[in-house]
Amino acid sequence: MSFSQEPVLQVTDASVFQENQSILSQINITVEKGEFVYLIGRTGSGKSSLLKTLYADLPLRLGDIQMSGYQIRGIKSREIPFLRRKIGIIFQDFELFYDRSIAENLEFVMRATGWKDKAKMKARMAEVLMNVGLGSVTNKMPHQLSGGEQQRVVIARALINEPHILLADEPTGNLDPTVSEGIFKLFLEINKSGTAILMATHNHHFIKKYPARILKCEDGRVLDSNKTRFELSSWY
């Protein structure tokens, strides 16, 4: 079977730990190429810890995770940058360098993931910024942009390496409803182009207006709407 036919994410009997405490256990998840999946759950239920385990920020101690062709359990530190070339990570709080221009922020990620040719870097940078609706911000500093514009920069940064999957941790949590809607529609456009998306959110509106498969962190387990019926009213 070729990689293109395999799930972009396969989690088998995995547990998620914070230090020595088990947060989630017996996790079994498959995310197919091009799929859109919501990740929900109360604050403290393990959503962020699960995402951090998927992109190897927290170690996987039990079970198995295959992410974009990489085995996460036991992954070596030198392999993690190569893993992150194949996935995009988007945070609620942007995590931009505020003492660097937008171009310098994107360039930092590109160099960290192996880009060397300056002409190709400049062309790709312009392309991803145009794709998120920001055509002329490369020389601006982050503080000169609105919250919505900063989040679009973060999405552009995540798209640099044409990832197989985007992992988004509350990407609209700090934005007002109108801006949030625009950012969410951008995610839908990215998903239609073939990129899988796993998005942690507390936003009821999105789930009702744009229904998709749901994973719910609850009582130390991850429930899957494809397998289990559950109430949505108890997760915010």
Secondary structure, 3 states (H helix, E strand, C coil): CCHHHCCCEEEEEEEEEECCEEEEEEEEEEECCCCEEEEEECCCCCHHHHHHHHCCCCCCCEEEEEECCEECCCCCHHHHHHHHHCEEEEECCCCCCCCCCHHHHHHHHHHHCCCCCHHHHHHHHHHHHHHCCCCCCCCCCHHHCCHHHHHHHHHHHHHCCCCCEEEEECCCCCCCHHHHHHHHHHHHHHHHCCCEEEEECCCHHHHHHCCCEEEEEECCEEEECCCCCCCCCCCC
